[in-house]
Amino acid sequence: SNNCLSKWSEQLDELPNLTYLDIRHNRFKQFPRLPSNIERFIATNNQFEGTISINSTELKGLQFNNNNFTSIPDFHESKVTHLLMRANSITEIQVDCLSSDIRLIDLTDNYINIV
């Protein structure tokens, strides 16, 4: 958190016991391959954009506030319960992308015009 990181280690997904990853306030643009047991991923204040895929089967919390996303990531096959994506450039909510386990969604300060 609070570094100038912009590149991922290729070995990040080789940490099978890692369950919490906080990379706030960096310069990441590309989404990493997360360890399969990750439960919470916080990536607020980076430069993420485009589409991402969620490969973790244990992931429950995603926090992508203040990035450059234009859409909600597709995580309908995951166990994500909390999604925070404040202050991005999201224009629509695609319900079919959401996990059936979702409990909390925060999309404050986006450009949503289609639900």
Contacts in CASP RR format, 6 or more apart in sequence:
PFRMAT RR
TARGET T0000
AUTHOR 0000-0000-0000
METHOD contacts of the structure
MODEL  1
SNNCLSKWSEQLDELPNLTYLDIRHNRFKQFPRLPSNIERFIATNNQFEG
TISINSTELKGLQFNNNNFTSIPDFHESKVTHLLMRANSITEIQVDCLSS
DIRLIDLTDNYINIV
1 22 0 8 1.000
1 23 0 8 1.000
1 24 0 8 1.000
1 25 0 8 1.000
1 26 0 8 1.000
2 24 0 8 1.000
2 25 0 8 1.000
2 26 0 8 1.000
3 25 0 8 1.000
3 26 0 8 1.000
4 26 0 8 1.000
4 27 0 8 1.000
5 23 0 8 1.000
5 26 0 8 1.000
5 27 0 8 1.000
5 28 0 8 1.000
6 26 0 8 1.000
6 27 0 8 1.000
6 28 0 8 1.000
6 29 0 8 1.000
8 28 0 8 1.000
8 30 0 8 1.000
8 32 0 8 1.000
12 32 0 8 1.000
12 33 0 8 1.000
12 34 0 8 1.000
12 35 0 8 1.000
13 32 0 8 1.000
13 33 0 8 1.000
13 34 0 8 1.000
13 35 0 8 1.000
13 36 0 8 1.000
14 35 0 8 1.000
15 35 0 8 1.000
16 35 0 8 1.000
16 36 0 8 1.000
16 37 0 8 1.000
17 37 0 8 1.000
18 35 0 8 1.000
18 37 0 8 1.000
18 38 0 8 1.000
19 37 0 8 1.000
19 38 0 8 1.000
19 39 0 8 1.000
19 40 0 8 1.000
19 58 0 8 1.000
20 38 0 8 1.000
20 39 0 8 1.000
20 40 0 8 1.000
21 34 0 8 1.000
21 35 0 8 1.000
21 38 0 8 1.000
21 40 0 8 1.000
21 41 0 8 1.000
21 42 0 8 1.000
22 42 0 8 1.000
23 42 0 8 1.000
23 43 0 8 1.000
23 46 0 8 1.000
24 42 0 8 1.000
24 43 0 8 1.000
24 44 0 8 1.000
24 45 0 8 1.000
24 46 0 8 1.000
25 44 0 8 1.000
25 45 0 8 1.000
25 46 0 8 1.000
26 45 0 8 1.000
26 46 0 8 1.000
27 46 0 8 1.000
27 47 0 8 1.000
28 43 0 8 1.000
28 46 0 8 1.000
28 47 0 8 1.000
28 48 0 8 1.000
29 46 0 8 1.000
29 47 0 8 1.000
29 48 0 8 1.000
29 49 0 8 1.000
30 48 0 8 1.000
31 48 0 8 1.000
31 52 0 8 1.000
31 53 0 8 1.000
33 55 0 8 1.000
34 41 0 8 1.000
34 54 0 8 1.000
34 55 0 8 1.000
34 56 0 8 1.000
34 59 0 8 1.000
35 56 0 8 1.000
36 55 0 8 1.000
36 56 0 8 1.000
36 57 0 8 1.000
36 58 0 8 1.000
37 56 0 8 1.000
37 58 0 8 1.000
38 56 0 8 1.000
38 58 0 8 1.000
38 59 0 8 1.000
39 56 0 8 1.000
39 58 0 8 1.000
39 59 0 8 1.000
39 60 0 8 1.000
39 61 0 8 1.000
40 59 0 8 1.000
40 60 0 8 1.000
40 61 0 8 1.000
40 62 0 8 1.000
40 63 0 8 1.000
41 56 0 8 1.000
41 59 0 8 1.000
41 61 0 8 1.000
41 62 0 8 1.000
41 63 0 8 1.000
42 63 0 8 1.000
43 62 0 8 1.000
43 63 0 8 1.000
43 64 0 8 1.000
43 67 0 8 1.000
44 63 0 8 1.000
44 64 0 8 1.000
44 65 0 8 1.000
44 66 0 8 1.000
44 67 0 8 1.000
44 84 0 8 1.000
45 65 0 8 1.000
45 66 0 8 1.000
45 67 0 8 1.000
46 66 0 8 1.000
46 67 0 8 1.000
47 67 0 8 1.000
47 68 0 8 1.000
48 64 0 8 1.000
48 67 0 8 1.000
48 68 0 8 1.000
48 69 0 8 1.000
49 67 0 8 1.000
49 68 0 8 1.000
49 69 0 8 1.000
49 70 0 8 1.000
50 68 0 8 1.000
50 69 0 8 1.000
50 70 0 8 1.000
50 71 0 8 1.000
51 71 0 8 1.000
51 73 0 8 1.000
51 74 0 8 1.000
52 73 0 8 1.000
53 73 0 8 1.000
53 74 0 8 1.000
54 62 0 8 1.000
54 73 0 8 1.000
54 74 0 8 1.000
54 75 0 8 1.000
54 78 0 8 1.000
54 80 0 8 1.000
56 78 0 8 1.000
57 78 0 8 1.000
57 79 0 8 1.000
58 79 0 8 1.000
59 75 0 8 1.000
59 78 0 8 1.000
59 79 0 8 1.000
59 80 0 8 1.000
60 79 0 8 1.000
60 80 0 8 1.000
60 81 0 8 1.000
60 82 0 8 1.000
60 101 0 8 1.000
61 80 0 8 1.000
61 81 0 8 1.000
61 82 0 8 1.000
61 83 0 8 1.000
62 73 0 8 1.000
62 75 0 8 1.000
62 80 0 8 1.000
62 82 0 8 1.000
62 83 0 8 1.000
62 84 0 8 1.000
62 85 0 8 1.000
63 82 0 8 1.000
63 84 0 8 1.000
64 73 0 8 1.000
64 84 0 8 1.000
64 85 0 8 1.000
64 88 0 8 1.000
65 84 0 8 1.000
65 85 0 8 1.000
65 86 0 8 1.000
65 87 0 8 1.000
65 88 0 8 1.000
66 86 0 8 1.000
66 87 0 8 1.000
66 88 0 8 1.000
67 85 0 8 1.000
67 88 0 8 1.000
68 88 0 8 1.000
68 89 0 8 1.000
69 85 0 8 1.000
69 88 0 8 1.000
69 89 0 8 1.000
69 90 0 8 1.000
70 88 0 8 1.000
70 89 0 8 1.000
70 90 0 8 1.000
70 91 0 8 1.000
71 90 0 8 1.000
71 91 0 8 1.000
71 92 0 8 1.000
71 94 0 8 1.000
71 97 0 8 1.000
72 83 0 8 1.000
72 85 0 8 1.000
72 90 0 8 1.000
72 93 0 8 1.000
72 94 0 8 1.000
72 97 0 8 1.000
72 98 0 8 1.000
72 107 0 8 1.000
73 97 0 8 1.000
74 97 0 8 1.000
75 83 0 8 1.000
75 97 0 8 1.000
75 98 0 8 1.000
75 99 0 8 1.000
76 96 0 8 1.000
76 97 0 8 1.000
76 98 0 8 1.000
76 99 0 8 1.000
76 100 0 8 1.000
77 99 0 8 1.000
78 99 0 8 1.000
78 101 0 8 1.000
79 99 0 8 1.000
79 101 0 8 1.000
80 98 0 8 1.000
80 99 0 8 1.000
80 101 0 8 1.000
80 102 0 8 1.000
81 99 0 8 1.000
81 101 0 8 1.000
81 102 0 8 1.000
81 103 0 8 1.000
81 104 0 8 1.000
82 102 0 8 1.000
82 103 0 8 1.000
82 104 0 8 1.000
83 98 0 8 1.000
83 102 0 8 1.000
83 104 0 8 1.000
83 105 0 8 1.000
83 106 0 8 1.000
84 104 0 8 1.000
84 105 0 8 1.000
84 106 0 8 1.000
85 106 0 8 1.000
85 107 0 8 1.000
85 110 0 8 1.000
86 106 0 8 1.000
86 107 0 8 1.000
86 108 0 8 1.000
86 109 0 8 1.000
86 110 0 8 1.000
87 108 0 8 1.000
87 109 0 8 1.000
87 110 0 8 1.000
88 107 0 8 1.000
88 110 0 8 1.000
89 110 0 8 1.000
89 111 0 8 1.000
90 107 0 8 1.000
90 110 0 8 1.000
90 111 0 8 1.000
90 112 0 8 1.000
91 110 0 8 1.000
91 111 0 8 1.000
91 112 0 8 1.000
91 113 0 8 1.000
91 114 0 8 1.000
92 112 0 8 1.000
92 113 0 8 1.000
92 114 0 8 1.000
92 115 0 8 1.000
93 107 0 8 1.000
93 112 0 8 1.000
93 114 0 8 1.000
93 115 0 8 1.000
98 105 0 8 1.000
END
